[in-house]
């Protein structure tokens, strides 16, 4: 078989990985070599959409877990101002 992304020759059992590639496979995933699959997986893991989702999740987590503590910090800051 040939990797549909880079053209490398790979045997079927050595590469059972498939990806959706634009313009190939008529909407179906096509066979790719392990190197292309790994490279695409790394790109997917660091895509802007994933980064935005991770940032939003972190922000929501910080707001829900830190909401009470942020109020405490404000009270602590007010106390420090009174001491000065």
N, C-alpha and C positions, 0 to 999 in steps of 0.2 A: 504494500500500500504506500501511498505518498501522503505526506502531511499536506493538507489543503491550504496551509498558510505559508510555509517556507519551502515546500517541495521535497523535503528530505524523505528518503526511503526508509520506512519502518515496517516491521512485521506486525501482523494483526495482534498477536498476544502481547507484544512488547508495548504497544500503544493502543489502548482501548479508550483513550480520552477523546472527547468531542466538544466542539465549540460552535456557537452560532457566528458565522462569518458573513458580513454584508456581501451580497451579490453571489453567494454560493449556497448550494444545498436547498434552494427553493423553500426557505423558511425552516429547514431542518438543520440540526447540528451536524457538522462534518468532522471527519477524523483529522486529528492533529497530533504531532509528536509531543513527547513529554516536555521538551524545552519550550515549545510555543504555548502549551497548556499552562505550564508554571508561570511563564511571563505574563500571560493574559490574566491568570489568577492574581498575581501581584498588582497588576494595573487595576483590576476590579476592586481589590481590597482597599486601594488608596484613591478611588474615584471621588470626585467632588461631592457627589450625592451621598456617598457613605460618610465622608467627612462631615457634611452638614448634619446628617442624622446623628452621628456620634456626638457632635458639639451640642446639638439640641438635647440629646439624652443626658449628657453631662450637666448641662445647664438646668434641666428639669430635676435631675437628681440632687444637684447642689441646692436648688431652691427648696425642694421638699425636705431634705435632711438638714439644711443649714438655716431654714427660716427662723426657727426658734433661737438658734445660736447667734444669728445676726442681730436679733433684738437684744440679746444679752450683751453683745459687743457694743451696741449703741448705748445701752445703759451704763456699761463700763466706761465708755468714752465720756459720758456726761459726768460720771463721778470723778474722773480724772480732771475734767475742766473745773469742777467745783473745788478740787484740792489745790489747783494752781493759783 
